[in-house]
Amino acid sequence: MAMDRVTVLAVAAQAHAAVAAGKTEEDCPYDANGGPEQRFRARYWKLAFEEAEKAQEDSAGR
């Protein structure tokens, strides 16, 4: 699979769904020490996960 915007958006959607399901950052399905595609996906999954957690905390605080 290509490492492009479509992939990033799909990985981000997975991360947001993981936050909604109550999973932790350690539940990342991608290997940060794997091949280039796995590292790419792990990086953007974790970034999106942190963003989703922050958004969830912000909405809970309102």
C-alpha positions in Angstrom: 0.0 0.0 0.0 1.2 3.5 -0.8 2.2 5.8 2.0 0.0 8.8 1.1 -2.8 11.0 2.4 -5.4 8.4 1.9 -3.4 6.0 4.1 -2.9 8.6 6.8 -6.6 9.3 6.9 -7.5 5.6 7.2 -4.9 5.1 9.9 -6.2 8.2 11.8 -9.8 6.8 11.6 -8.6 3.6 13.1 -6.9 5.5 16.0 -10.0 7.6 16.6 -12.1 4.4 16.7 -9.6 2.9 19.2 -10.0 5.9 21.5 -13.7 5.7 21.3 -13.5 2.0 22.2 -11.4 2.8 25.3 -8.1 1.3 24.0 -4.7 2.5 25.0 -1.8 3.8 22.9 0.0 0.5 23.5 -2.8 -1.2 21.5 -1.3 0.3 18.3 -1.7 -2.4 15.6 1.5 -1.3 13.8 5.1 -2.0 14.5 7.1 1.2 15.1 10.3 -0.9 14.6 9.1 -2.7 11.5 9.6 -1.9 7.9 9.0 1.5 6.4 5.2 1.0 5.9 4.7 -0.2 9.5 6.8 2.7 10.9 4.8 5.2 8.8 1.5 3.7 10.0 2.6 3.5 13.6 3.7 7.1 13.6 0.5 8.5 12.2 -1.7 6.1 14.3 0.0 7.4 17.5 -0.3 11.0 16.4 -4.0 10.6 15.6 -4.5 8.6 18.9 -3.1 11.5 20.9 -5.2 14.0 19.1 -8.4 11.9 19.6 -7.6 11.5 23.3 -7.1 15.3 23.7 -10.4 16.0 21.9 -12.2 13.5 24.1 -10.7 15.1 27.3 -11.6 18.6 26.0 -15.2 17.5 25.3 -15.5 15.8 28.7 -14.3 19.0 30.4 -17.1 21.1 28.9 
